[in-house]
Amino acid sequence: MTADNLKKTMSLRKLKRGQSAIITGISADGEMGRRIRDMGLIPGVQVKCMGHAPLKDPMAMRLMGFTLTLRNSEADFITVAA
């Protein structure tokens, strides 16, 4: 069994500051799903959590050379393997 098979799957929202993960799926449909994918959040992309706002919403992440903030309600539609 490889290390990749042992990775934990969770919602993007659950990442802790400094933790990296690979996007494995997007469950949002319609306009929200399109908007999430347009921001570069697609399966196979590595993301790193840069932190959460004081009340835990929104979260900031780094991917493909830029920083992106995302509401928790949107992050819940994104599954990652960490």
N, C-alpha and C positions, 0 to 999 in steps of 0.2 A: 504494500500500500504506500502511495506517495504522500508527500506533505500536502499536496493540493487536495487530496481526498479527505484530509483531516481538517480542512478549513471550516470555520463556523459560518453558517449562513444567517443573516439577520437583516433588519431594516437599516437603511442608511442612517436614520435618526439615532440609532444605538451606538454609533462610533464614538469613541472617546477622543479627546484632544491628543493629537499626535499619531493616532492610529490610522493605518492605511488599509485599503480594501480594494477589491475588484468588483465592478458592477456585474451582476449576473442576470438581472432581469428588471423590466419595467412593467408594472401591472396597471398603470393608468391608461385609459382609452380616450379617444376623442381629442378635444382641444388641449386638455391638460397633458395627455401623453405626448402629443406633438410638441408642445411647449418644452417639456422636460427633455425630449430628444434634441430639440433645436439648441438647447443650452450645452449640448455635448455630453449629456448623461446617457450613454448608450452601453449595452453589454460589452465587456472586455476592457473598458476604460478604468485605469487606476485612479482612485481618489484618496486624498489624505485630509482628515478632519483637522481644521485649524482652530476650532473652538466653537463654543455655543454662547449666545448672549446670556446675560445674567438670569433671565427667566427661562432659559433653555430654548428660546425660539426668537430668531432664526439661528441656523448653524452656518458656519463658514467652512468651505472646503477648497482644496487646491487640486486642480486637474488640468492636464494638457498645458501647463505654463500660465494659468490664470487662476484667480481666486473668485469663487462664486458663493453667494449666500442663498440659502434655500429655507423656506418655511418647513416646519416639522410636518404639516399636513401634506406637503408635496414629497418630502423625504420618505414618508411612509409607503409611497408607491414604488420605491426603489429598493431592490434586494441586492445585498453585497455579500461577498465571501471574504472574511478577514482571518 
